[in-house]
Amino acid sequence: MGIVKSKLIKKLADNYPNFLKKDLEKLTDIFFEEIKIALKSNKRIELRGFAIWSTRIQNERAARNPRTGERLQIPKKKNLHFKMTKELFKKINNE
C-alpha cells in the first residue's frame, strides 16, 4: 500500500496543527519538485536515515515483442535507482 500526497499532507496537518494546510501543500510541492529537478540533472539525492535516489543510464539494446516476435531497438534511457539505508532496513525487518 502506498501513500498519496493528499494523505501525506493530512498526516502532516494532524501532526503540526500550527501550520496552515495550504503551507503544507506548498512545502510538499517544493520538496517533490526539487527531487525531480535533481534527478533530471543526474544528481544524487540522500535523505539520511531513509534512502538514496540516483539515476542510472540503461544503454540501447535489442529486444523482441513477445506477441508478434518482431525485433525492436530499445533506445538509451535513464532509470531511477533507490537504495534504502541500513537504519530503514532494520526498522522494516524489526531488527
Secondary structure as UniProt FT lines:
FT   HELIX           5..15
FT   TURN            17..18
FT   HELIX           21..40
FT   TURN            41..42
FT   STRAND          45..47
FT   TURN            48..50
FT   STRAND          51..58
FT   STRAND          61..64
FT   TURN            66..68
FT   STRAND          71..74
FT   STRAND          77..84
FT   HELIX           86..92
FT   TURN            93..94
//
